[in-house]
Amino acid sequence: MILAQNPQHRVALWSARPENAGWHGRRENVRLLPGVAIPASIVLTADIRQAVEAADLLIAAVPTAYMRATLERIAPAVGKDTPVVSLAKGLENHTFRRPTQIALDVLGPRPVAVLSGPSHAEEVARGLPTTLVAASDDLNLARRVQQCFATERFRVYTNLDLVGVELAGALKNVIGIAAGINDGLGLGDNSKSALLTRGLAEMARFGVALGAESQTFWGLAGMGDLITTCISRHGRNRAVGERLGKGEKLADIQAATPMVAEGVFTARSVFEKSQQMGIPMPISTEVYHVLYDQKNPRDAVNDLMQRELRSEHW
């Protein structure tokens, strides 16, 4: 919708879900964005070739867990040099591949970028002010994405730290689940503030160990998105955590939730990688145990609070 605000842009929208064929008649995503009309200038199509063959920029708004399979479906129709911009915020289980790496695996060498930051669709689609960061190893592509998306209500910065921006977007979802558990247990504002602060330290520690720049985590993709994820009523990961804190089981939550909470998948990837590399990730580790080992959320909080005392390092 942001891209369609520029009359010079020709935008086509393709969905991998057959049930979204109803968009064509209603021009509305009733399941995820009820009440928000899809602009008439956007071409809605079930024909992937119509969507991508003439495209000079491919925007991949697919959850990380489904990105590889989705891109494999459309790969024959994508131009060999077409740049890819990922909107995903996760990590692929077992491979630990970031979304742009998955795109390169499937589509072959090409410029890739990520657009990330505090950007709940419920607010963006209604024209509320939003500010994000476009990151790429290719500065020209980052600037192109910046120019394509920038409007009077949608501000975009550039960043060359592709690794850091993608990792920040993924890691903040795990801390978002922890923040929801805090809410579900009724632990208050003091504990949530500490959780965000120490969670951000975890995110930066993990990112730097994998080649990211530490300052990226104090920016829009890190601190900015973390705050939104952990406090907003729109936060899917926070909502999952809150329901866990209230005693619901993960399988029941997932069965009743129409949207994907990327942090559920990312928690496994981060746990496995941090164990392999010996990176201390106490909050993320406890989230993993709650999600996959059925650990009682209150016990997880108690174990965090009773860890060995130490100094605060930045």
C-alpha atoms as one frame of an Amber mdcrd trajectory, in Angstrom:
protein
   0.000   0.000   0.000   2.915   2.321   0.734   4.447   1.652  -2.679   1.117
   2.262  -4.399   0.967   5.817  -3.052   3.520   6.816  -5.676   1.676   7.081
  -9.041   4.901   6.154 -10.842   4.916   2.729  -9.193   3.064  -0.203 -10.729
   2.382  -2.659  -7.904   1.158  -6.254  -8.226   0.153  -8.352  -5.206   0.302
 -12.151  -5.241  -0.581 -14.405  -2.317   0.595 -17.959  -1.827  -2.626 -18.786
   0.063  -5.534 -20.008  -2.106  -8.016 -18.747   0.481  -6.906 -15.189  -0.287
  -8.480 -15.377  -3.737 -11.386 -13.518  -2.135  -9.234 -10.386  -2.121 -10.050
  -9.956  -5.798 -13.735  -9.326  -5.153 -13.603  -7.482  -1.830 -10.178  -5.824
  -2.224  -9.717  -6.329   1.497  -7.700  -8.767   3.616 -10.551  -9.652   5.945
  -8.466 -12.174   7.869  -5.570  -9.899   8.801  -6.544  -6.291   8.017 -10.330
  -6.034   8.124 -11.676  -2.638   7.153  -8.565  -1.609   5.196  -9.197  -1.291
   1.471  -6.528  -2.414  -0.968  -5.966   0.553  -3.355  -7.470   0.175  -6.804
  -4.066   0.845  -8.376  -2.682  -2.447  -6.989  -3.082  -5.381  -9.345  -4.327
  -8.459  -7.452  -3.389 -11.670  -9.200  -3.273 -15.425  -8.675  -0.855 -15.708
 -11.601   2.666 -15.513 -10.240   4.118 -14.828 -13.676   1.894 -11.780 -14.072
   3.084 -10.586 -10.669   6.841 -10.937 -11.095   7.896 -11.307 -14.725   7.898
  -7.569 -15.383   8.936  -6.587 -11.841  12.172  -4.710 -11.260  11.872  -5.099
  -7.470  10.515  -8.133  -5.599   9.118  -7.548  -2.090   8.969 -10.787  -0.093
   6.448 -10.412   2.746   6.484 -14.075   3.743   7.094 -15.512   7.248  10.576
 -16.996   7.420   9.332 -20.527   8.091   7.548 -20.509   4.712   9.910 -18.349
   2.699  12.024 -21.088   1.114   9.023 -23.103  -0.101   7.253 -19.981  -1.373
  10.269 -18.672  -3.270  10.818 -22.109  -4.805   7.288 -21.876  -6.235   7.956
 -18.550  -7.917  11.657 -18.963  -8.790  11.130 -19.860 -12.479   9.283 -16.582
 -13.032  11.743 -14.265 -11.276  14.291 -12.387 -13.368  17.878 -13.460 -12.734
  18.946  -9.941 -11.674  15.766  -8.772  -9.906  16.639  -7.409  -6.434  14.762
  -8.890  -3.470  13.611  -6.912  -0.431  12.637  -9.041   2.562  10.100  -7.923
   5.153  10.489 -11.101   7.252  11.744 -11.087  10.839  12.912 -14.578  11.667
  15.511 -17.314  11.213  15.113 -20.627   9.434  15.172 -23.595  11.792  18.015
 -26.118  11.341  19.859 -24.021   8.716  19.952 -20.765  10.732  19.634 -18.894
   7.449  18.402 -15.302   7.494  15.596 -14.361   5.096  17.880 -12.682   2.552
  20.176 -15.717   2.641  17.188 -17.945   1.866  16.382 -15.700  -1.094  19.926
 -16.053  -2.393  19.852 -19.838  -1.877  16.663 -20.203  -3.915  16.878 -17.423
  -6.504  20.616 -17.227  -7.015  23.054 -14.275  -6.773  21.390 -10.857  -6.851
  21.195  -7.689  -4.715  19.175  -8.244  -1.526  17.905  -5.942   1.208  15.703
  -5.974   4.282  13.176  -3.364   5.396  12.716  -3.565   9.152  11.760  -1.671
  12.280   8.650  -0.896  14.371   5.904  -1.358  11.808   2.728  -3.155  12.836
   0.633  -3.497   9.681  -2.493  -2.445  11.567  -1.012   1.044  11.948   0.933
   1.329   8.693  -2.149   0.445   6.645  -4.098   3.226   8.336  -1.500   5.882
   7.554  -0.085   6.342  11.054   3.492   7.732  11.129   6.071   4.956  10.800
   9.869   4.959  10.555  11.965   2.007   9.377  15.442   1.130   8.171  16.435
  -0.326   4.799  19.594  -2.412   5.101  21.738  -3.947   2.389  25.358  -4.737
   1.617  24.638  -2.763  -1.542  24.272   0.909  -0.591  22.649   1.709  -3.936
  19.890  -0.822  -3.272  19.388   0.456   0.282  18.970   3.979  -1.097  16.636
   2.750  -3.809  14.413   1.036  -1.238  14.521   4.207   0.847  13.325   6.302
  -2.076  10.675   3.806  -3.193   9.009   3.539   0.197   9.417   7.063   1.561
   6.204   9.083   1.939   5.129  11.927   4.190   3.912   9.319   6.720   6.544
   6.628   6.140  10.181   7.575   6.796  13.069   5.258   5.861  16.724   5.337
   6.935  19.527   3.313   5.315  22.011   0.939   6.939  24.827  -1.217   5.563
  24.636  -3.748   8.410  22.374  -6.315   6.737  23.345  -9.032   9.236  22.587
  -6.850  12.259  19.249  -5.547  10.999  18.007  -9.041  10.114  19.185 -10.551
  13.396  17.670  -7.690  15.397  14.313  -8.196  13.708  14.373 -11.899  14.510
  15.702 -11.734  18.067  13.271  -9.067  19.260  10.415 -11.510  18.646  11.836
 -13.946  21.188  12.102 -11.185  23.786   8.560 -10.185  22.786   7.316 -13.608
  23.880   9.094 -13.118  27.206   7.406  -9.712  27.585   4.042 -11.327  26.994
   4.765 -13.943  29.641   5.537 -11.064  31.988   2.097  -9.580  31.216   0.316
 -12.892  31.516   1.812 -13.469  34.943   0.958  -9.912  36.023   4.542  -9.090
  36.980   4.268  -5.353  36.370   6.196  -2.557  34.713   9.453  -2.786  36.660
  10.078  -6.343  35.518   9.142  -5.573  31.916  11.538  -2.616  31.784  14.337
  -4.822  33.080  13.354  -7.507  30.602  13.595  -5.131  27.644  16.925  -3.756
  28.845  18.565  -7.117  29.454  16.885  -8.554  26.391  18.461  -5.856  24.251
  21.848  -6.702  25.758  21.282 -10.343  24.770  20.316  -9.377  21.253  23.445
  -7.271  20.788  25.720  -9.923  22.317  24.356 -12.567  19.982  24.463 -10.306
  16.935  28.049  -9.167  17.463  29.144 -12.801  17.845  27.692 -13.448  14.387
  29.305 -10.449  12.728  26.772  -7.663  13.285  27.590  -4.152  14.474  26.573
  -3.502  18.079  25.204  -0.010  17.346  22.578  -1.514  15.012  20.788  -2.934
  18.052  20.302   0.526  19.555  18.548   1.661  16.380  15.153   1.168  14.751
  15.568  -2.527  13.935  16.710  -3.301  17.469  15.546  -1.055  20.286  12.797
   0.544  18.202  11.168  -2.702  17.114  11.754  -4.312  20.507   9.766  -1.602
  22.296   6.842  -1.910  19.888   6.831  -5.703  20.015   6.865  -5.813  23.800
   4.217  -3.189  24.567   1.785  -3.095  21.641  -1.633  -4.720  21.653  -0.898
  -5.642  18.028   2.233  -7.647  18.953   1.692 -11.265  17.903   4.691 -12.568
  19.819   3.741 -10.646  22.935   0.204 -12.051  22.644   1.523 -15.620  22.453
   3.651 -15.014  25.542   0.742 -13.491  27.443  -1.402 -16.541  26.788   1.439
 -18.824  27.855   1.767 -16.803  31.053  -1.941 -17.341  31.695  -1.534 -21.084
  31.460  -2.492 -21.913  27.856  -0.559 -24.509  25.857   1.437 -23.506  22.787
  -0.382 -25.935  20.498  -3.759 -24.504  21.497  -2.538 -20.932  20.995  -1.174
 -21.671  17.526  -4.346 -23.489  16.481  -6.467 -20.472  17.441  -4.188 -17.776
  15.955  -4.534 -16.807  12.267  -1.192 -14.987  12.122   2.354 -16.321  12.420
   4.335 -15.446  15.538   7.883 -15.673  14.165   9.430 -15.744  17.636   8.104
 -19.258  18.256  10.283 -20.605  15.432  13.182 -18.239  16.054  13.450 -19.272
  19.712  14.502 -22.754  18.610  17.088 -21.434  16.140  18.570 -19.008  18.664
  18.709 -21.627  21.418  20.503 -24.156  19.201  22.961 -21.586  17.828  23.738
 -20.031  21.220  24.372 -23.463  22.724  26.632 -24.370  19.823  28.634 -21.130
  20.075  28.581 -20.757  23.865  26.795 -17.381  23.831  24.993 -16.595  27.121
  21.314 -15.968  26.284  19.450 -16.479  29.581  16.117 -14.872  28.597  15.964
 -16.520  25.189  16.931 -19.850  26.732  14.073 -19.684  29.226  11.639 -18.763
  26.442  12.808 -21.848  24.550  12.218 -24.070  27.584   8.720 -22.658  28.080
   7.861 -23.173  24.410   9.428 -26.565  23.772   9.996 -28.235  27.151   6.684
 -27.177  28.702   8.513 -25.387  31.514   6.215 -23.497  33.844   6.545 -19.773
  32.959   6.699 -18.787  36.622   9.565 -21.216  37.191  11.357 -19.671  34.214
  11.032 -16.205  35.772  12.269 -17.486  39.139  15.308 -19.096  37.515  16.168
 -15.841  35.754  15.870 -13.830  38.959  18.064 -16.253  40.907  20.947 -16.396
  38.443  24.442 -15.640  39.751  24.830 -11.951  40.606  27.146  -9.962  38.379
  27.967  -6.454  37.151  26.159  -4.792  34.291  28.315  -4.581  31.165  27.552
  -2.566  28.028
